[in-house]
Amino acid sequence: MKKYNQNINKTLELSEKMIRIAVQGEASSEDSGCWVLYGTILDSAYKIKQLAEKEKKSHQDGGKWDDDDN
C-alpha cells in the first residue's frame, strides 16, 4: 500500500476512534463542560472523517488507490 493511502486509512481509523470516545464520553458525562468537550470531539471527528473519505474517493477516481489499498 502506498504511504499516502496508508495515511488516509490511518486518518479514517483515527476519526472512528474519536467518534467512539466522544459517544462513550457523552454517555458518562455529568456536567455541561464534558458535553461541550465530547460534542466538539464528535463534530471534529465527523469533519475529519468526511475529508478523509473525500480524499480516498479522489484517489480512487484518479487511479491512485490500488484494490489492495482497502
N, C-alpha and C positions, 0 to 999 in steps of 0.2 A: 504494500500500500504506500502510495506517495505521502511524504511528510505533511504536505499541505492538506491532504484529505484526512490523515490521521488527526490533525489538529481540529478539523471541523467535527469529526466524530467525538473527540475528547470534549469539545465545547458542548455538543449535544448531550453527552453524558453528564457534564457539569450542570447544565441547566435542569436536567431531570433530577439530579441530586438536590439542587437548590429548591425545586418545587416540593420535593418530599419533606425537606427540612422545614420549609415555610408552612406546609399543611400541618405537620406534626406540632410545630411551634404555636401556630394559631389555636390548635385544639387544646393545648395545655396552658395557654395564656390566661392570666388573671387580671391584667391591667391594660389600659389603653396604650401605654408605651410599647409593650410587647406586640400588641396588634399592629401598631404602626410599623414596627421593625419587620415583622413577618409579612405584612402586606407589601412593604417596599421590596423585600427579597422576592416575593412571589411575582410582583409586577416586573421586576428586573429579569427574573428567570424566564418569564414568558417572552419578553422582548429579545433576550439573548437567543432563546430557542428559535424564535421566528427568524432572526437574522441568519443564524447558522443553517436553518433549513433552506432559506432562500439561497444562500451561498452554495450549499450542497446541490440544489437543483441547477444552479448556474453552471457548476462544474459538470454535472451530468449532461446537461443540454449542450455544453461546449466540448464534450468528449474528453474531459479531463478527469473523469471518475470511472475507474475500471469496475467491472461487475463484482470483483472480489473486494472492492472498497466499500463494503456494507456501509 
